[in-house]
């Protein structure tokens, strides 16, 4: 569904610096950027195409947003940070949209309450799509005639790719909590049980080393900078992700009833009635089922477990006499691994079973929880203005995940990419890989 070429030429500094310079001086490169812009914008709409009109306005929980809001907010980003700044002729589609579709940029102004996004029947979907067309037309005119800020446009494209994944995660929460368990797309395959198909798990040992972590050349988010030296001690990392069958064994061994396995906040939540299984699992007459975008089906034991929170991942690791890796251990293991895997381009929209030998599934399938708090790197400086709010103000109370998922665009991810969520969040495509200390 997504175009795999989107950022093949921008990843990991392969061409990005030269492209940045050329775009400012060459019509041909401006045309290439315009084509990339349109591919990203088209992909967002392609993800929404299977939806019924009723799906566009549903907000299934406070942390999720309706698809209609995502379509409008990603458009607002280009209008606010590119067109209003760089275009001498741009006329806003509707001035009141600045308030309605501002997510959290306090420097821009007040925002419509996040919890009420699902209450808006207007603007209609047709009006939101007209808004997108209005901004796209102005963006193409700007790229053809002006020399806009390339860095802001690249940020906007990567921002929209983040919202493409959010469209899928939010939509899955809506459909997966519906008692009818409706399919997102009827053409998606439902895998069989797959019991016993996962190769035995092994651990690869890494010696202690001083490594450079953080983004190299090319586009990155500010939370990947500055690149700096870190000492990583000896550790061992599992060669694949934890599977559904392995996690089911944890449940069957009363893993959710053993306080010695759980962090105190998580144990308190369990005592208050929190779920005692991954988000989209349900047990019927002693058999386990899982909701996916193809509908509800018997649990596929060989697939990686997904939609577990940090607390569940840490408890499972403790049950296995293991732990979660730090984000720097994960990055060290991934430094020389090609960015290949089961991403949204695979058009499966579900994690896939491990195959082959060696270190597998580092990229794609599921975001991997780490034991690292989401904090600024040494020397980090938050940018000025509204765009400085993009990442820096969230560096508290959240944990880092690495690697991307089956809902992530492939060209969007790199070894230094830092995703972050609160430890209790299950709705992201999050799973786990085990780590151990030597000896």
The 8 nearest C-alpha neighbors of each residue, nearest first, counted from 0:
[[1, 344, 346, 2, 343, 42, 45, 345],
 [2, 0, 344, 42, 3, 343, 408, 346],
 [1, 3, 4, 5, 0, 344, 38, 42],
 [2, 4, 5, 1, 344, 409, 410, 7],
 [5, 3, 7, 2, 6, 410, 8, 1],
 [6, 4, 3, 2, 7, 410, 35, 38],
 [5, 7, 410, 9, 8, 4, 10, 411],
 [6, 8, 4, 9, 410, 10, 5, 3],
 [7, 9, 6, 14, 10, 13, 15, 4],
 [8, 10, 15, 6, 7, 14, 12, 13],
 [11, 9, 12, 7, 8, 6, 13, 217],
 [10, 12, 13, 217, 216, 215, 9, 413],
 [11, 13, 217, 216, 15, 10, 14, 9],
 [14, 12, 11, 15, 10, 9, 8, 217],
 [15, 13, 8, 12, 17, 9, 16, 18],
 [14, 16, 9, 217, 18, 12, 17, 19],
 [17, 15, 19, 18, 14, 217, 20, 12],
 [18, 16, 20, 19, 15, 14, 21, 22],
 [17, 19, 15, 21, 20, 16, 22, 14],
 [18, 20, 16, 17, 22, 21, 15, 149],
 [21, 19, 17, 18, 23, 22, 16, 24],
 [20, 22, 18, 24, 23, 19, 25, 28],
 [23, 21, 28, 29, 19, 25, 24, 20],
 [22, 24, 21, 20, 146, 25, 19, 29],
 [23, 25, 21, 22, 20, 26, 28, 146],
 [26, 24, 27, 28, 22, 21, 23, 29],
 [25, 27, 29, 28, 30, 24, 22, 143],
 [28, 26, 30, 25, 29, 31, 22, 21],
 [27, 29, 22, 31, 30, 25, 26, 21],
 [30, 28, 26, 22, 32, 31, 27, 142],
 [29, 31, 33, 27, 28, 32, 26, 34],
 [32, 30, 28, 34, 29, 33, 35, 27],
 [31, 33, 35, 29, 34, 30, 36, 28],
 [34, 32, 30, 36, 31, 35, 29, 37],
 [33, 35, 31, 37, 32, 36, 30, 38],
 [36, 34, 32, 38, 33, 37, 5, 31],
 [35, 37, 33, 34, 39, 38, 32, 40],
 [36, 38, 40, 34, 35, 39, 41, 33],
 [39, 37, 41, 35, 40, 36, 42, 34],
 [40, 38, 42, 36, 37, 41, 35, 43],
 [39, 41, 37, 43, 42, 38, 36, 44],
 [42, 40, 38, 44, 43, 39, 37, 45],
 [41, 43, 45, 39, 44, 40, 1, 38],
 [44, 42, 46, 40, 41, 45, 163, 39],
 [43, 45, 47, 41, 42, 46, 48, 40],
 [46, 44, 42, 48, 47, 43, 41, 0],
 [45, 47, 44, 43, 48, 42, 49, 163],
 [48, 46, 44, 45, 50, 49, 43, 66],
 [47, 49, 45, 50, 46, 44, 51, 43],
 [50, 48, 47, 184, 51, 183, 46, 45],
 [51, 49, 48, 47, 54, 52, 55, 183],
 [50, 52, 53, 54, 49, 55, 48, 47],
 [51, 53, 54, 55, 50, 56, 124, 49],
 [52, 54, 51, 55, 56, 57, 50, 124],
 [55, 53, 51, 52, 56, 57, 50, 66],
 [56, 54, 66, 67, 53, 52, 65, 57],
 [55, 57, 65, 117, 54, 67, 53, 58],
 [56, 58, 65, 117, 54, 55, 59, 53],
 [59, 57, 117, 65, 64, 60, 63, 56],
 [58, 60, 173, 57, 63, 172, 61, 64],
 [61, 59, 63, 62, 58, 64, 114, 172],
 [60, 62, 114, 63, 113, 59, 58, 64],
 [63, 61, 60, 64, 114, 113, 59, 169],
 [64, 62, 169, 60, 61, 58, 59, 65],
 [63, 65, 58, 68, 169, 66, 116, 62],
 [64, 66, 58, 56, 57, 68, 67, 55],
 [67, 65, 55, 69, 68, 166, 70, 64],
 [68, 66, 55, 70, 65, 69, 56, 71],
 [67, 69, 71, 65, 66, 70, 72, 64],
 [70, 68, 66, 72, 71, 67, 73, 162],
 [71, 69, 67, 68, 72, 73, 66, 74],
 [70, 72, 68, 74, 69, 73, 127, 75],
 [71, 73, 75, 100, 69, 74, 70, 68],
 [74, 72, 76, 75, 71, 159, 70, 69],
 [73, 75, 71, 72, 76, 77, 131, 78],
 [74, 76, 72, 78, 73, 77, 79, 71],
 [77, 75, 73, 79, 74, 78, 80, 72],
 [78, 76, 81, 80, 74, 79, 75, 82],
 [79, 77, 82, 75, 76, 81, 80, 83],
 [80, 78, 76, 83, 77, 75, 81, 82],
 [79, 81, 77, 76, 78, 84, 82, 83],
 [82, 80, 77, 84, 85, 83, 78, 79],
 [81, 83, 78, 86, 85, 84, 79, 77],
 [84, 82, 79, 81, 85, 78, 86, 80],
 [83, 85, 81, 82, 80, 86, 79, 87],
 [86, 84, 82, 81, 147, 83, 87, 148],
 [87, 85, 82, 88, 89, 83, 84, 141],
 [86, 88, 89, 85, 83, 84, 82, 90],
 [87, 89, 86, 90, 82, 137, 83, 85],
 [88, 90, 86, 87, 82, 91, 83, 137],
 [89, 91, 92, 88, 83, 93, 82, 137],
 [92, 90, 93, 94, 89, 78, 83, 134],
 [91, 93, 130, 90, 94, 133, 134, 96],
 [92, 94, 91, 95, 96, 97, 130, 90],
 [95, 93, 96, 91, 97, 92, 98, 90],
 [96, 94, 97, 93, 98, 99, 100, 92],
 [95, 97, 99, 98, 94, 93, 100, 75],
 [98, 96, 95, 99, 100, 101, 94, 75],
 [99, 97, 110, 96, 101, 95, 100, 111],
 [98, 100, 96, 111, 97, 101, 110, 95],
 [101, 99, 72, 96, 98, 97, 102, 75],
 [100, 102, 110, 98, 99, 97, 103, 104],
 [101, 103, 100, 104, 110, 72, 113, 111],
 [102, 104, 105, 101, 110, 388, 109, 389],
 [105, 103, 106, 107, 385, 102, 388, 101],
 [104, 106, 108, 107, 103, 109, 385, 110],
 [105, 107, 385, 104, 108, 384, 388, 109],
 [108, 106, 105, 104, 385, 109, 101, 97],
 [107, 109, 105, 106, 110, 104, 98, 101],
 [108, 110, 98, 105, 111, 107, 101, 104],
 [111, 109, 98, 101, 112, 99, 102, 108],
 [110, 112, 99, 98, 113, 109, 100, 101],
 [113, 111, 114, 115, 110, 116, 99, 102],
 [112, 114, 115, 116, 111, 61, 102, 110],
 [113, 115, 61, 112, 116, 117, 60, 62],
 [116, 114, 118, 117, 113, 112, 119, 111],
 [117, 115, 118, 113, 114, 119, 64, 58],
 [116, 118, 58, 57, 115, 119, 56, 65],
 [119, 117, 115, 116, 120, 56, 58, 57],
 [120, 118, 121, 117, 116, 122, 56, 115],
 [119, 121, 123, 122, 118, 56, 117, 124],
 [122, 120, 123, 119, 124, 126, 118, 127],
 [121, 123, 126, 120, 127, 124, 119, 125],
 [122, 124, 121, 126, 125, 120, 127, 67],
 [123, 125, 127, 126, 128, 67, 122, 55],
 [126, 124, 128, 123, 127, 129, 122, 130],
 [125, 127, 129, 123, 124, 128, 122, 130],
 [128, 126, 130, 124, 129, 125, 71, 123],
 [127, 129, 131, 125, 130, 126, 124, 132],
 [130, 128, 126, 132, 127, 131, 133, 125],
 [131, 129, 127, 133, 128, 132, 126, 134],
 [130, 132, 128, 134, 129, 133, 74, 135],
 [133, 131, 135, 129, 130, 134, 136, 128],
 [132, 134, 130, 136, 131, 135, 129, 137],
 [133, 135, 137, 131, 136, 132, 138, 130],
 [136, 134, 138, 132, 137, 133, 131, 139],
 [135, 137, 139, 133, 134, 138, 132, 140],
 [136, 138, 140, 134, 135, 139, 141, 133],
 [139, 137, 141, 135, 140, 136, 134, 142],
 [140, 138, 142, 136, 141, 137, 143, 135],
 [139, 141, 137, 143, 138, 142, 144, 136],
 [140, 142, 138, 145, 144, 139, 143, 137],
 [143, 141, 139, 140, 144, 145, 29, 138],
 [142, 144, 140, 141, 139, 145, 29, 26],
 [145, 143, 141, 142, 140, 146, 139, 26],
 [144, 146, 141, 142, 147, 143, 86, 85],
 [145, 147, 23, 148, 142, 144, 141, 85],
 [148, 146, 85, 145, 149, 142, 141, 81],
 [147, 149, 150, 151, 152, 146, 81, 85],
 [148, 150, 152, 151, 147, 153, 19, 22],
 [151, 149, 153, 152, 148, 154, 218, 19],
 [150, 152, 154, 149, 153, 148, 155, 81],
 [151, 153, 155, 149, 154, 150, 156, 148],
 [152, 154, 156, 150, 155, 151, 149, 157],
 [155, 153, 151, 157, 152, 156, 158, 150],
 [156, 154, 158, 152, 153, 157, 151, 159],
 [155, 157, 159, 153, 158, 154, 152, 160],
 [158, 156, 160, 154, 159, 155, 153, 161],
 [159, 157, 155, 161, 156, 160, 154, 162],
 [160, 158, 162, 156, 161, 157, 73, 155],
 [159, 161, 163, 157, 162, 158, 156, 164],
 [162, 160, 158, 159, 164, 163, 157, 165],
 [163, 161, 165, 159, 164, 160, 166, 158],
 [162, 164, 160, 166, 165, 161, 43, 159],
 [163, 165, 167, 162, 166, 161, 406, 407],
 [164, 166, 162, 168, 167, 163, 169, 161],
 [167, 165, 163, 169, 164, 168, 170, 66],
 [166, 168, 170, 164, 165, 169, 171, 163],
 [169, 167, 165, 171, 170, 166, 427, 164],
 [170, 168, 172, 63, 166, 171, 167, 165],
 [169, 171, 173, 167, 172, 168, 166, 174],
 [172, 170, 174, 168, 173, 169, 175, 167],
 [173, 171, 175, 169, 170, 174, 176, 168],
 [172, 174, 170, 59, 171, 176, 175, 169],
 [175, 173, 171, 177, 176, 172, 181, 180],
 [174, 176, 172, 177, 171, 180, 173, 290],
 [175, 177, 174, 173, 172, 178, 180, 279],
 [176, 178, 174, 179, 180, 175, 173, 181],
 [179, 177, 180, 176, 175, 181, 174, 295],
 [178, 180, 177, 181, 174, 175, 176, 294],
 [181, 179, 177, 178, 175, 294, 295, 174],
 [182, 180, 179, 294, 174, 183, 177, 175],
 [183, 181, 294, 293, 184, 292, 185, 180],
 [182, 184, 292, 293, 181, 185, 49, 50],
 [185, 183, 182, 186, 187, 293, 49, 292],
 [184, 186, 187, 182, 293, 183, 188, 294],
 [185, 187, 184, 188, 293, 183, 182, 189],
 [188, 186, 293, 185, 184, 189, 347, 292],
 [187, 189, 190, 293, 186, 347, 185, 292],
 [190, 188, 293, 191, 187, 296, 294, 291],
 [191, 189, 188, 192, 299, 193, 296, 297],
 [190, 192, 193, 299, 189, 297, 298, 296],
 [191, 193, 299, 194, 300, 298, 297, 190],
 [194, 192, 301, 299, 191, 300, 196, 195],
 [195, 193, 300, 192, 196, 301, 299, 244],
 [194, 196, 197, 193, 301, 300, 198, 244],
 [195, 197, 194, 301, 193, 198, 352, 300],
 [196, 198, 301, 195, 353, 199, 352, 354],
 [199, 197, 200, 196, 354, 353, 195, 355],
 [200, 198, 197, 201, 239, 196, 238, 195],
 [199, 201, 198, 238, 237, 239, 202, 197],
 [202, 200, 238, 237, 199, 203, 239, 236],
 [203, 201, 237, 236, 238, 235, 204, 200],
 [202, 204, 235, 236, 237, 238, 205, 201],
 [203, 205, 235, 234, 202, 236, 206, 233],
 [206, 204, 234, 233, 235, 207, 203, 236],
 [205, 207, 233, 208, 204, 234, 232, 231],
 [208, 206, 232, 233, 231, 205, 209, 230],
 [209, 207, 231, 230, 210, 206, 232, 233],
 [208, 210, 230, 229, 231, 228, 211, 207],
 [211, 209, 229, 228, 208, 212, 230, 331],
 [210, 212, 228, 227, 229, 226, 213, 209],
 [213, 211, 226, 227, 210, 228, 229, 214],
 [212, 214, 226, 223, 415, 224, 225, 215],
 [215, 213, 415, 223, 226, 224, 219, 216],
 [214, 216, 11, 12, 217, 213, 226, 415],
 [217, 215, 12, 11, 214, 218, 16, 15],
 [218, 216, 12, 15, 11, 16, 9, 219],
 [217, 219, 9, 15, 216, 220, 10, 12],
 [220, 218, 214, 221, 217, 223, 416, 224],
 [221, 219, 222, 223, 218, 224, 154, 416],
 [220, 222, 223, 224, 219, 390, 381, 225],
 [221, 223, 224, 220, 390, 375, 417, 391],
 [224, 222, 213, 221, 214, 220, 415, 416],
 [225, 223, 226, 222, 221, 213, 214, 379],
 [224, 226, 227, 379, 213, 223, 376, 378],
 [225, 227, 213, 224, 212, 214, 211, 215],
 [228, 226, 211, 212, 225, 229, 213, 377],
 [227, 229, 211, 210, 212, 209, 230, 226],
 [230, 228, 210, 209, 211, 231, 227, 212],
 [229, 231, 209, 208, 210, 232, 228, 207],
 [232, 230, 208, 207, 209, 229, 328, 233],
 [233, 231, 207, 234, 230, 208, 206, 205],
 [232, 234, 207, 206, 205, 437, 231, 436],
 [235, 233, 436, 205, 437, 435, 204, 232],
 [234, 236, 204, 435, 203, 434, 202, 205],
 [237, 235, 434, 202, 203, 433, 238, 204],
 [238, 236, 202, 433, 239, 201, 434, 432],
 [237, 239, 358, 202, 201, 359, 357, 236],
 [240, 238, 359, 237, 360, 358, 432, 353],
 [239, 241, 432, 303, 431, 242, 360, 238],
 [240, 242, 303, 432, 431, 304, 245, 239],
 [243, 241, 303, 304, 245, 302, 244, 301],
 [242, 244, 304, 300, 246, 245, 303, 302],
 [245, 243, 300, 247, 246, 242, 248, 301],
 [246, 244, 242, 248, 243, 247, 241, 249],
 [245, 247, 243, 249, 248, 244, 242, 250],
 [248, 246, 244, 250, 249, 245, 243, 251],
 [247, 249, 251, 245, 246, 250, 252, 244],
 [250, 248, 246, 252, 254, 247, 251, 253],
 [251, 249, 247, 254, 253, 252, 248, 255],
 [250, 252, 248, 253, 249, 247, 254, 246],
 [253, 251, 249, 250, 254, 248, 255, 247],
 [254, 252, 256, 250, 251, 255, 257, 249],
 [253, 255, 250, 249, 252, 256, 257, 251],
 [254, 256, 253, 257, 275, 250, 269, 258],
 [257, 255, 253, 254, 258, 269, 260, 266],
 [256, 258, 259, 254, 255, 260, 253, 261],
 [257, 259, 260, 261, 256, 266, 255, 262],
 [258, 260, 257, 261, 262, 314, 317, 256],
 [261, 259, 314, 258, 257, 317, 318, 262],
 [262, 260, 314, 258, 266, 259, 265, 263],
 [261, 263, 265, 264, 266, 310, 260, 314],
 [262, 264, 266, 265, 267, 261, 258, 268],
 [265, 263, 267, 266, 262, 268, 261, 310],
 [264, 266, 268, 267, 263, 262, 310, 261],
 [265, 267, 269, 263, 268, 264, 261, 262],
 [266, 268, 270, 264, 265, 269, 263, 271],
 [269, 267, 271, 265, 266, 270, 273, 264],
 [270, 268, 273, 266, 272, 271, 267, 265],
 [269, 271, 267, 268, 272, 266, 273, 265],
 [272, 270, 268, 269, 273, 267, 266, 274],
 [273, 271, 269, 270, 274, 268, 275, 267],
 [272, 274, 269, 268, 271, 275, 270, 265],
 [275, 273, 276, 272, 269, 278, 277, 268],
 [276, 274, 255, 273, 277, 269, 250, 272],
 [275, 277, 274, 278, 280, 250, 281, 307],
 [278, 276, 307, 306, 280, 279, 305, 275],
 [277, 279, 306, 280, 425, 276, 307, 426],
 [278, 280, 290, 289, 277, 281, 175, 306],
 [281, 279, 289, 288, 277, 278, 276, 290],
 [280, 282, 288, 287, 289, 283, 279, 276],
 [281, 283, 287, 286, 285, 288, 284, 280],
 [282, 284, 286, 285, 287, 281, 288, 297],
 [285, 283, 286, 282, 287, 281, 288, 297],
 [284, 286, 283, 282, 287, 281, 288, 251],
 [287, 285, 283, 282, 284, 288, 297, 281],
 [286, 288, 282, 298, 281, 297, 283, 285],
 [289, 287, 297, 298, 281, 296, 280, 282],
 [288, 290, 280, 298, 279, 295, 296, 297],
 [291, 289, 295, 279, 294, 175, 296, 280],
 [292, 290, 294, 293, 295, 289, 349, 175],
 [291, 293, 183, 182, 294, 184, 171, 348],
 [292, 294, 182, 187, 291, 189, 184, 183],
 [295, 293, 182, 291, 292, 290, 181, 180],
 [294, 296, 290, 289, 180, 291, 288, 293],
 [297, 295, 288, 289, 298, 290, 294, 189],
 [298, 296, 288, 287, 289, 299, 192, 295],
 [297, 299, 288, 289, 287, 300, 192, 296],
 [300, 298, 192, 193, 301, 302, 191, 297],
 [299, 301, 244, 243, 194, 193, 302, 298],
 [302, 300, 193, 197, 352, 299, 242, 194],
 [301, 303, 352, 351, 242, 300, 243, 299],
 [304, 302, 242, 241, 243, 240, 350, 305],
 [303, 305, 243, 242, 430, 241, 302, 246],
 [304, 306, 430, 429, 307, 428, 303, 365],
 [307, 305, 425, 429, 428, 278, 277, 426],
 [308, 306, 425, 277, 305, 430, 311, 429],
 [307, 309, 425, 424, 423, 311, 310, 422],
 [308, 310, 422, 312, 311, 313, 368, 423],
 [311, 309, 313, 312, 308, 265, 314, 422],
 [312, 310, 314, 308, 313, 309, 307, 315],
 [311, 313, 309, 315, 310, 314, 431, 316],
 [312, 314, 316, 310, 315, 311, 309, 317],
 [315, 313, 260, 311, 317, 261, 316, 312],
 [314, 316, 318, 312, 317, 313, 311, 319],
 [315, 317, 322, 321, 313, 319, 318, 314],
 [318, 316, 320, 314, 319, 321, 315, 322],
 [317, 319, 315, 316, 320, 314, 260, 321],
 [318, 320, 316, 317, 321, 315, 322, 433],
 [321, 319, 317, 318, 316, 322, 435, 315],
 [320, 322, 316, 435, 319, 317, 434, 433],
 [323, 321, 316, 434, 433, 317, 435, 324],
 [322, 324, 433, 434, 369, 370, 313, 316],
 [325, 323, 434, 369, 328, 370, 329, 326],
 [324, 326, 370, 369, 328, 371, 327, 329],
 [325, 327, 329, 328, 369, 371, 330, 324],
 [328, 326, 330, 329, 325, 331, 231, 212],
 [329, 327, 331, 325, 330, 326, 324, 332],
 [328, 330, 326, 332, 327, 331, 324, 333],
 [331, 329, 327, 333, 332, 328, 334, 414],
 [330, 332, 328, 334, 333, 329, 327, 210],
 [331, 333, 329, 330, 334, 328, 335, 336],
 [334, 332, 330, 336, 331, 335, 414, 329],
 [335, 333, 331, 336, 332, 330, 414, 415],
 [334, 336, 333, 337, 332, 331, 414, 338],
 [335, 337, 333, 334, 338, 332, 361, 339],
 [338, 336, 339, 335, 333, 334, 362, 340],
 [339, 337, 362, 336, 413, 340, 412, 409],
 [340, 338, 337, 362, 341, 363, 409, 342],
 [339, 341, 363, 362, 342, 360, 338, 364],
 [340, 342, 363, 364, 405, 345, 343, 350],
 [343, 341, 405, 363, 344, 409, 407, 345],
 [342, 344, 406, 405, 345, 407, 408, 346],
 [343, 345, 1, 346, 342, 0, 3, 408],
 [346, 344, 343, 347, 342, 341, 348, 0],
 [347, 345, 344, 343, 348, 0, 342, 1],
 [346, 348, 349, 345, 187, 343, 405, 188],
 [349, 347, 405, 346, 406, 343, 292, 350],
 [348, 350, 347, 405, 351, 364, 291, 292],
 [351, 349, 364, 405, 303, 302, 365, 352],
 [352, 350, 302, 364, 349, 353, 303, 341],
 [353, 351, 302, 301, 303, 354, 197, 350],
 [352, 354, 197, 351, 239, 359, 355, 360],
 [355, 353, 352, 356, 198, 197, 359, 196],
 [354, 356, 353, 357, 359, 198, 358, 197],
 [357, 355, 354, 358, 359, 238, 198, 353],
 [356, 358, 359, 238, 355, 203, 239, 201],
 [357, 359, 238, 239, 356, 360, 361, 237],
 [360, 358, 239, 361, 238, 357, 353, 356],
 [359, 361, 362, 239, 363, 340, 240, 364],
 [362, 360, 359, 402, 363, 333, 358, 239],
 [361, 363, 402, 360, 340, 403, 338, 339],
 [362, 364, 404, 403, 341, 340, 342, 405],
 [363, 365, 404, 350, 405, 341, 351, 342],
 [366, 364, 404, 429, 428, 430, 363, 367],
 [365, 367, 429, 403, 404, 402, 401, 400],
 [368, 366, 431, 400, 430, 401, 429, 365],
 [367, 369, 400, 431, 309, 430, 399, 366],
 [368, 370, 325, 324, 371, 323, 326, 400],
 [369, 371, 325, 323, 324, 372, 368, 326],
 [372, 370, 325, 369, 399, 326, 398, 373],
 [373, 371, 398, 374, 397, 399, 370, 396],
 [372, 374, 398, 399, 397, 394, 371, 419],
 [373, 375, 394, 372, 376, 395, 397, 371],
 [376, 374, 379, 377, 222, 394, 373, 391],
 [375, 377, 379, 378, 374, 225, 224, 222],
 [378, 376, 379, 375, 225, 227, 224, 226],
 [377, 379, 376, 380, 225, 375, 224, 227],
 [380, 378, 376, 377, 375, 225, 224, 381],
 [379, 381, 382, 378, 221, 391, 375, 225],
 [380, 382, 387, 391, 379, 383, 221, 388],
 [383, 381, 387, 380, 384, 386, 388, 221],
 [382, 384, 387, 381, 385, 386, 388, 380],
 [385, 383, 387, 386, 382, 106, 388, 107],
 [384, 386, 106, 387, 388, 104, 107, 383],
 [387, 385, 388, 389, 384, 382, 383, 104],
 [386, 388, 382, 383, 385, 389, 384, 381],
 [387, 389, 386, 385, 390, 392, 391, 104],
 [390, 388, 386, 387, 391, 392, 385, 104],
 [391, 389, 388, 393, 392, 222, 221, 387],
 [390, 392, 393, 394, 381, 388, 389, 387],
 [391, 393, 394, 390, 388, 389, 395, 387],
 [394, 392, 391, 395, 390, 397, 396, 373],
 [395, 393, 374, 373, 392, 391, 375, 397],
 [394, 396, 393, 397, 373, 374, 392, 372],
 [397, 395, 421, 394, 398, 372, 373, 393],
 [396, 398, 421, 420, 373, 395, 372, 419],
 [397, 399, 372, 373, 419, 420, 371, 421],
 [398, 400, 419, 373, 418, 371, 369, 372],
 [401, 399, 368, 418, 367, 369, 419, 366],
 [400, 402, 367, 366, 417, 418, 403, 416],
 [401, 403, 362, 366, 361, 363, 367, 404],
 [404, 402, 363, 366, 362, 407, 365, 401],
 [405, 403, 363, 365, 364, 407, 406, 366],
 [404, 406, 342, 364, 343, 348, 341, 363],
 [405, 407, 343, 404, 164, 348, 342, 408],
 [408, 406, 404, 343, 342, 405, 164, 403],
 [409, 407, 343, 411, 410, 342, 344, 406],
 [410, 408, 411, 342, 412, 407, 3, 344],
 [409, 411, 6, 412, 408, 7, 5, 10],
 [410, 412, 409, 408, 6, 157, 413, 407],
 [413, 411, 410, 409, 416, 403, 402, 414],
 [414, 412, 416, 415, 338, 11, 411, 10],
 [413, 415, 416, 333, 330, 334, 402, 412],
 [414, 416, 213, 214, 413, 223, 417, 330],
 [417, 415, 413, 414, 412, 223, 418, 401],
 [418, 416, 401, 399, 400, 415, 419, 223],
 [417, 419, 400, 399, 401, 416, 420, 366],
 [420, 418, 399, 398, 400, 397, 373, 417],
 [419, 421, 397, 398, 422, 424, 399, 418],
 [420, 422, 397, 423, 424, 398, 396, 419],
 [423, 421, 309, 424, 308, 398, 310, 397],
 [422, 424, 308, 421, 309, 425, 310, 265],
 [425, 423, 308, 421, 422, 426, 420, 427],
 [426, 424, 308, 306, 307, 427, 278, 423],
 [425, 427, 306, 424, 168, 428, 172, 278],
 [426, 428, 429, 425, 168, 306, 424, 366],
 [429, 427, 306, 365, 305, 366, 404, 426],
 [430, 428, 366, 306, 365, 305, 427, 367],
 [431, 429, 305, 367, 365, 304, 366, 307],
 [430, 432, 367, 368, 240, 241, 312, 433],
 [431, 433, 240, 241, 237, 367, 239, 323],
 [434, 432, 237, 323, 322, 236, 321, 316],
 [433, 435, 236, 324, 322, 323, 235, 321],
 [436, 434, 235, 321, 234, 322, 437, 236],
 [435, 437, 234, 235, 438, 233, 434, 321],
 [438, 436, 234, 233, 435, 235, 204, 205],
 [437, 436, 435, 234, 235, 233, 204, 321]]
